[in-house]
Amino acid sequence: MSSRTARQRGLSLIEILVAVAMMTMMTASVYASFSTTAQSMRSAEKTQQKYAVLRNCLARMGTEVSLAYLSHNRPAGDDRHYTLFEGRDQFNSDSLTFSAFAHIRMRKDANESDQSVVQYFLAKDPNDANRTHLFKRETRRLMGDVPEKMEEWWPAYVFCEDIKSFDVKFWDVKRIEWRDEWRTMKQDMQPNRLPERVKITLGVWDADLGKEVKYVTQTLIPMQERIDFSR
């Protein structure tokens, strides 16, 4: 057989198998690379979305706290606290209940007010005891309910998911220090005034770092003294 005939014969079966194996390895390598990149992008997007929600929650809380107020005015003979600011320290699970000009009426002519009582607290997921969420409860008007009784009339909903800790500090301008609690319903605490600033800390578990990461915001309260229209 001449050399020309041998060259025209083409590839042998072994050469074809080797070429196919090499192409398969290259394709698998490229696919694995793209798959890893896509998975990393999805994981990064999920993390970014989670922290974006967390930042929005902190921003919303800060806005509502900045609208807090106290009022001396109430029906004659009624000793209930229609306006209040109760920040209670419970280690990593604080609670905050306050009156504010923060309620948004969603329907025209609704029997609601822009004044409401807002409550934030940490609690277990009713369907999964391994998860803890930040819950929010809000009234549609001032009712004079104490924080412990609000759950009887106003349902709570999940405000921010998977929160490990909720800590609130209050700046006392008179004592020039951060306070763990602020109680306007107690005469021996701060019955007639609000803190100048409120510091809110939310702790979330970061699986990548293997530890709890805390996010902090501070907000000012312009109306620190109670409103009194009788003056």
Contacts in CASP RR format, 6 or more apart in sequence:
PFRMAT RR
TARGET T0000
AUTHOR 0000-0000-0000
METHOD contacts of the structure
MODEL  1
MSSRTARQRGLSLIEILVAVAMMTMMTASVYASFSTTAQSMRSAEKTQQK
YAVLRNCLARMGTEVSLAYLSHNRPAGDDRHYTLFEGRDQFNSDSLTFSA
FAHIRMRKDANESDQSVVQYFLAKDPNDANRTHLFKRETRRLMGDVPEKM
EEWWPAYVFCEDIKSFDVKFWDVKRIEWRDEWRTMKQDMQPNRLPERVKI
TLGVWDADLGKEVKYVTQTLIPMQERIDFSR
11 19 0 8 1.000
47 208 0 8 1.000
50 204 0 8 1.000
51 215 0 8 1.000
53 160 0 8 1.000
53 161 0 8 1.000
54 160 0 8 1.000
54 202 0 8 1.000
54 204 0 8 1.000
54 215 0 8 1.000
55 215 0 8 1.000
57 134 0 8 1.000
57 159 0 8 1.000
57 160 0 8 1.000
57 202 0 8 1.000
58 200 0 8 1.000
58 202 0 8 1.000
58 215 0 8 1.000
58 217 0 8 1.000
59 217 0 8 1.000
61 120 0 8 1.000
61 200 0 8 1.000
61 217 0 8 1.000
61 219 0 8 1.000
62 198 0 8 1.000
62 200 0 8 1.000
62 217 0 8 1.000
62 219 0 8 1.000
63 102 0 8 1.000
63 219 0 8 1.000
64 100 0 8 1.000
64 102 0 8 1.000
64 118 0 8 1.000
65 96 0 8 1.000
65 98 0 8 1.000
65 100 0 8 1.000
65 198 0 8 1.000
65 200 0 8 1.000
65 219 0 8 1.000
65 221 0 8 1.000
66 219 0 8 1.000
66 220 0 8 1.000
66 221 0 8 1.000
66 222 0 8 1.000
67 100 0 8 1.000
67 101 0 8 1.000
67 102 0 8 1.000
68 85 0 8 1.000
68 98 0 8 1.000
68 99 0 8 1.000
68 100 0 8 1.000
68 194 0 8 1.000
68 221 0 8 1.000
68 223 0 8 1.000
69 83 0 8 1.000
69 99 0 8 1.000
69 100 0 8 1.000
69 101 0 8 1.000
69 194 0 8 1.000
69 223 0 8 1.000
69 226 0 8 1.000
69 227 0 8 1.000
70 83 0 8 1.000
70 84 0 8 1.000
70 85 0 8 1.000
70 99 0 8 1.000
70 184 0 8 1.000
70 192 0 8 1.000
70 193 0 8 1.000
70 194 0 8 1.000
70 223 0 8 1.000
70 225 0 8 1.000
70 226 0 8 1.000
70 227 0 8 1.000
71 82 0 8 1.000
71 83 0 8 1.000
71 99 0 8 1.000
71 226 0 8 1.000
71 227 0 8 1.000
71 228 0 8 1.000
72 226 0 8 1.000
72 227 0 8 1.000
72 228 0 8 1.000
72 229 0 8 1.000
72 230 0 8 1.000
73 227 0 8 1.000
73 228 0 8 1.000
73 229 0 8 1.000
73 230 0 8 1.000
74 80 0 8 1.000
74 82 0 8 1.000
80 144 0 8 1.000
81 144 0 8 1.000
81 146 0 8 1.000
81 184 0 8 1.000
81 185 0 8 1.000
82 99 0 8 1.000
82 142 0 8 1.000
82 143 0 8 1.000
82 144 0 8 1.000
83 99 0 8 1.000
83 142 0 8 1.000
83 226 0 8 1.000
84 97 0 8 1.000
84 98 0 8 1.000
84 99 0 8 1.000
84 117 0 8 1.000
84 147 0 8 1.000
84 184 0 8 1.000
84 185 0 8 1.000
85 97 0 8 1.000
85 98 0 8 1.000
85 99 0 8 1.000
85 182 0 8 1.000
85 184 0 8 1.000
85 190 0 8 1.000
85 194 0 8 1.000
85 195 0 8 1.000
86 95 0 8 1.000
86 96 0 8 1.000
86 97 0 8 1.000
86 98 0 8 1.000
86 147 0 8 1.000
86 182 0 8 1.000
86 183 0 8 1.000
86 184 0 8 1.000
86 185 0 8 1.000
87 94 0 8 1.000
87 95 0 8 1.000
87 96 0 8 1.000
87 97 0 8 1.000
87 98 0 8 1.000
87 168 0 8 1.000
87 170 0 8 1.000
87 181 0 8 1.000
87 182 0 8 1.000
87 183 0 8 1.000
88 94 0 8 1.000
88 95 0 8 1.000
88 96 0 8 1.000
88 147 0 8 1.000
88 181 0 8 1.000
88 183 0 8 1.000
89 168 0 8 1.000
89 180 0 8 1.000
89 181 0 8 1.000
92 122 0 8 1.000
92 164 0 8 1.000
92 165 0 8 1.000
92 166 0 8 1.000
92 167 0 8 1.000
93 121 0 8 1.000
93 122 0 8 1.000
93 165 0 8 1.000
93 166 0 8 1.000
94 121 0 8 1.000
94 122 0 8 1.000
94 166 0 8 1.000
94 167 0 8 1.000
94 168 0 8 1.000
95 119 0 8 1.000
95 120 0 8 1.000
95 121 0 8 1.000
95 122 0 8 1.000
95 147 0 8 1.000
96 119 0 8 1.000
96 120 0 8 1.000
96 121 0 8 1.000
96 168 0 8 1.000
97 117 0 8 1.000
97 118 0 8 1.000
97 119 0 8 1.000
97 120 0 8 1.000
97 147 0 8 1.000
97 150 0 8 1.000
98 117 0 8 1.000
98 118 0 8 1.000
99 115 0 8 1.000
99 116 0 8 1.000
99 117 0 8 1.000
99 118 0 8 1.000
99 142 0 8 1.000
100 115 0 8 1.000
100 116 0 8 1.000
100 117 0 8 1.000
100 118 0 8 1.000
101 114 0 8 1.000
101 115 0 8 1.000
102 114 0 8 1.000
102 116 0 8 1.000
102 118 0 8 1.000
102 138 0 8 1.000
103 112 0 8 1.000
103 113 0 8 1.000
103 114 0 8 1.000
103 115 0 8 1.000
103 116 0 8 1.000
103 138 0 8 1.000
103 139 0 8 1.000
103 140 0 8 1.000
103 141 0 8 1.000
104 114 0 8 1.000
105 112 0 8 1.000
105 114 0 8 1.000
110 140 0 8 1.000
111 140 0 8 1.000
111 141 0 8 1.000
112 140 0 8 1.000
112 141 0 8 1.000
113 140 0 8 1.000
113 141 0 8 1.000
113 142 0 8 1.000
115 141 0 8 1.000
115 142 0 8 1.000
116 138 0 8 1.000
116 139 0 8 1.000
116 140 0 8 1.000
116 141 0 8 1.000
116 142 0 8 1.000
117 138 0 8 1.000
117 139 0 8 1.000
117 142 0 8 1.000
117 143 0 8 1.000
117 144 0 8 1.000
117 145 0 8 1.000
117 150 0 8 1.000
118 136 0 8 1.000
118 137 0 8 1.000
118 138 0 8 1.000
119 136 0 8 1.000
119 137 0 8 1.000
119 138 0 8 1.000
119 147 0 8 1.000
119 150 0 8 1.000
119 156 0 8 1.000
120 134 0 8 1.000
120 135 0 8 1.000
120 136 0 8 1.000
120 159 0 8 1.000
120 166 0 8 1.000
121 134 0 8 1.000
121 135 0 8 1.000
121 137 0 8 1.000
121 156 0 8 1.000
121 166 0 8 1.000
122 132 0 8 1.000
122 133 0 8 1.000
122 134 0 8 1.000
122 135 0 8 1.000
122 163 0 8 1.000
122 165 0 8 1.000
122 166 0 8 1.000
123 132 0 8 1.000
123 133 0 8 1.000
123 135 0 8 1.000
123 156 0 8 1.000
124 131 0 8 1.000
124 132 0 8 1.000
124 133 0 8 1.000
125 131 0 8 1.000
125 132 0 8 1.000
125 133 0 8 1.000
125 158 0 8 1.000
131 161 0 8 1.000
131 162 0 8 1.000
132 162 0 8 1.000
132 163 0 8 1.000
132 164 0 8 1.000
133 158 0 8 1.000
133 159 0 8 1.000
133 160 0 8 1.000
133 161 0 8 1.000
133 162 0 8 1.000
133 163 0 8 1.000
134 158 0 8 1.000
134 159 0 8 1.000
134 160 0 8 1.000
134 163 0 8 1.000
134 166 0 8 1.000
134 202 0 8 1.000
135 156 0 8 1.000
135 157 0 8 1.000
135 158 0 8 1.000
135 159 0 8 1.000
136 156 0 8 1.000
136 157 0 8 1.000
136 158 0 8 1.000
136 159 0 8 1.000
137 150 0 8 1.000
137 151 0 8 1.000
137 154 0 8 1.000
137 155 0 8 1.000
137 156 0 8 1.000
137 157 0 8 1.000
138 154 0 8 1.000
139 145 0 8 1.000
139 150 0 8 1.000
139 153 0 8 1.000
139 154 0 8 1.000
143 153 0 8 1.000
145 153 0 8 1.000
146 185 0 8 1.000
160 202 0 8 1.000
162 204 0 8 1.000
162 205 0 8 1.000
163 202 0 8 1.000
163 203 0 8 1.000
163 204 0 8 1.000
164 203 0 8 1.000
164 204 0 8 1.000
164 205 0 8 1.000
164 212 0 8 1.000
165 201 0 8 1.000
165 202 0 8 1.000
165 203 0 8 1.000
165 212 0 8 1.000
165 214 0 8 1.000
166 201 0 8 1.000
166 202 0 8 1.000
166 203 0 8 1.000
167 200 0 8 1.000
167 201 0 8 1.000
168 198 0 8 1.000
168 199 0 8 1.000
168 200 0 8 1.000
168 201 0 8 1.000
169 178 0 8 1.000
169 179 0 8 1.000
169 180 0 8 1.000
169 198 0 8 1.000
169 199 0 8 1.000
169 201 0 8 1.000
170 178 0 8 1.000
170 179 0 8 1.000
170 180 0 8 1.000
170 181 0 8 1.000
170 182 0 8 1.000
170 195 0 8 1.000
170 197 0 8 1.000
170 198 0 8 1.000
170 199 0 8 1.000
171 177 0 8 1.000
171 178 0 8 1.000
171 179 0 8 1.000
171 195 0 8 1.000
171 196 0 8 1.000
171 197 0 8 1.000
171 198 0 8 1.000
171 199 0 8 1.000
172 178 0 8 1.000
172 179 0 8 1.000
172 190 0 8 1.000
172 195 0 8 1.000
172 196 0 8 1.000
173 195 0 8 1.000
173 196 0 8 1.000
173 224 0 8 1.000
178 199 0 8 1.000
179 195 0 8 1.000
181 189 0 8 1.000
182 189 0 8 1.000
182 190 0 8 1.000
182 194 0 8 1.000
182 195 0 8 1.000
183 189 0 8 1.000
183 190 0 8 1.000
184 190 0 8 1.000
184 191 0 8 1.000
184 192 0 8 1.000
184 193 0 8 1.000
184 194 0 8 1.000
185 191 0 8 1.000
192 225 0 8 1.000
192 226 0 8 1.000
193 224 0 8 1.000
193 225 0 8 1.000
193 226 0 8 1.000
194 221 0 8 1.000
194 223 0 8 1.000
194 224 0 8 1.000
194 225 0 8 1.000
195 221 0 8 1.000
195 224 0 8 1.000
196 220 0 8 1.000
196 221 0 8 1.000
196 224 0 8 1.000
197 218 0 8 1.000
197 219 0 8 1.000
197 220 0 8 1.000
197 221 0 8 1.000
198 218 0 8 1.000
198 219 0 8 1.000
198 221 0 8 1.000
199 216 0 8 1.000
199 217 0 8 1.000
199 218 0 8 1.000
200 216 0 8 1.000
200 217 0 8 1.000
200 218 0 8 1.000
200 219 0 8 1.000
201 214 0 8 1.000
201 215 0 8 1.000
201 216 0 8 1.000
202 214 0 8 1.000
202 215 0 8 1.000
203 212 0 8 1.000
203 213 0 8 1.000
203 214 0 8 1.000
203 215 0 8 1.000
204 212 0 8 1.000
204 213 0 8 1.000
204 214 0 8 1.000
204 215 0 8 1.000
205 211 0 8 1.000
205 212 0 8 1.000
205 213 0 8 1.000
206 212 0 8 1.000
206 213 0 8 1.000
END
